[in-house]
Amino acid sequence: METIQYTPRGVCSQKMEIDVEDGVIRAVRVLGGCSGNLQGLSALLKGMTVDEAVARMEGIRCGRKPTSCPDQLAQALKSAR
């Protein structure tokens, strides 16, 4: 199992850790940010392939920000490919 550690940029979250095994997301932990939303996102991502997660989350914006926590999670996943 690989653990991706990522420092997001441009969002409230401070740190992201994603456990990936054989191309499938096993767990997501996020420090900071909107707790309820990120807990829900983490639960939805568990069991999803990395490719599908990136395709679904990449490019999502938060208000006027050019990025979001889901987009930053996608960037973290892409950085580990």
Contacts in CASP RR format, 6 or more apart in sequence:
PFRMAT RR
TARGET T0000
AUTHOR 0000-0000-0000
METHOD contacts of the structure
MODEL  1
METIQYTPRGVCSQKMEIDVEDGVIRAVRVLGGCSGNLQGLSALLKGMTV
DEAVARMEGIRCGRKPTSCPDQLAQALKSAR
1 19 0 8 1.000
1 20 0 8 1.000
1 21 0 8 1.000
1 26 0 8 1.000
2 19 0 8 1.000
2 20 0 8 1.000
2 21 0 8 1.000
2 80 0 8 1.000
3 17 0 8 1.000
3 18 0 8 1.000
3 19 0 8 1.000
3 20 0 8 1.000
4 16 0 8 1.000
4 17 0 8 1.000
4 18 0 8 1.000
4 19 0 8 1.000
4 20 0 8 1.000
4 76 0 8 1.000
4 77 0 8 1.000
4 79 0 8 1.000
4 80 0 8 1.000
5 15 0 8 1.000
5 16 0 8 1.000
5 17 0 8 1.000
6 15 0 8 1.000
6 16 0 8 1.000
6 17 0 8 1.000
6 18 0 8 1.000
6 72 0 8 1.000
6 73 0 8 1.000
6 75 0 8 1.000
6 76 0 8 1.000
6 79 0 8 1.000
7 14 0 8 1.000
7 15 0 8 1.000
7 16 0 8 1.000
8 14 0 8 1.000
8 15 0 8 1.000
8 16 0 8 1.000
8 69 0 8 1.000
8 72 0 8 1.000
8 75 0 8 1.000
8 76 0 8 1.000
9 67 0 8 1.000
9 72 0 8 1.000
10 65 0 8 1.000
10 67 0 8 1.000
10 72 0 8 1.000
11 33 0 8 1.000
11 62 0 8 1.000
11 65 0 8 1.000
11 67 0 8 1.000
11 68 0 8 1.000
11 69 0 8 1.000
11 72 0 8 1.000
12 32 0 8 1.000
12 33 0 8 1.000
12 34 0 8 1.000
12 69 0 8 1.000
13 30 0 8 1.000
13 31 0 8 1.000
13 32 0 8 1.000
13 33 0 8 1.000
13 38 0 8 1.000
13 69 0 8 1.000
13 72 0 8 1.000
14 31 0 8 1.000
14 32 0 8 1.000
14 33 0 8 1.000
15 30 0 8 1.000
15 31 0 8 1.000
15 32 0 8 1.000
16 28 0 8 1.000
16 29 0 8 1.000
16 30 0 8 1.000
16 31 0 8 1.000
16 72 0 8 1.000
16 73 0 8 1.000
16 76 0 8 1.000
17 27 0 8 1.000
17 28 0 8 1.000
17 29 0 8 1.000
17 30 0 8 1.000
18 25 0 8 1.000
18 27 0 8 1.000
18 28 0 8 1.000
18 29 0 8 1.000
18 73 0 8 1.000
18 76 0 8 1.000
18 77 0 8 1.000
18 80 0 8 1.000
19 25 0 8 1.000
19 26 0 8 1.000
19 27 0 8 1.000
19 28 0 8 1.000
20 26 0 8 1.000
20 50 0 8 1.000
20 77 0 8 1.000
20 80 0 8 1.000
23 49 0 8 1.000
23 50 0 8 1.000
23 51 0 8 1.000
24 47 0 8 1.000
24 48 0 8 1.000
24 49 0 8 1.000
24 50 0 8 1.000
25 45 0 8 1.000
25 46 0 8 1.000
25 47 0 8 1.000
25 48 0 8 1.000
25 49 0 8 1.000
25 50 0 8 1.000
25 53 0 8 1.000
25 77 0 8 1.000
26 46 0 8 1.000
26 47 0 8 1.000
27 42 0 8 1.000
27 46 0 8 1.000
28 41 0 8 1.000
28 42 0 8 1.000
28 45 0 8 1.000
28 46 0 8 1.000
28 73 0 8 1.000
29 42 0 8 1.000
30 38 0 8 1.000
30 42 0 8 1.000
30 69 0 8 1.000
30 73 0 8 1.000
32 38 0 8 1.000
33 69 0 8 1.000
34 69 0 8 1.000
37 69 0 8 1.000
38 69 0 8 1.000
41 69 0 8 1.000
41 70 0 8 1.000
41 73 0 8 1.000
45 53 0 8 1.000
45 73 0 8 1.000
50 77 0 8 1.000
50 80 0 8 1.000
50 81 0 8 1.000
53 73 0 8 1.000
53 74 0 8 1.000
53 77 0 8 1.000
54 74 0 8 1.000
54 77 0 8 1.000
54 78 0 8 1.000
56 70 0 8 1.000
57 70 0 8 1.000
57 71 0 8 1.000
57 73 0 8 1.000
57 74 0 8 1.000
58 71 0 8 1.000
58 74 0 8 1.000
58 75 0 8 1.000
58 78 0 8 1.000
59 67 0 8 1.000
59 68 0 8 1.000
59 71 0 8 1.000
59 74 0 8 1.000
60 68 0 8 1.000
60 70 0 8 1.000
60 71 0 8 1.000
60 74 0 8 1.000
61 67 0 8 1.000
61 68 0 8 1.000
61 71 0 8 1.000
62 68 0 8 1.000
62 69 0 8 1.000
67 75 0 8 1.000
END
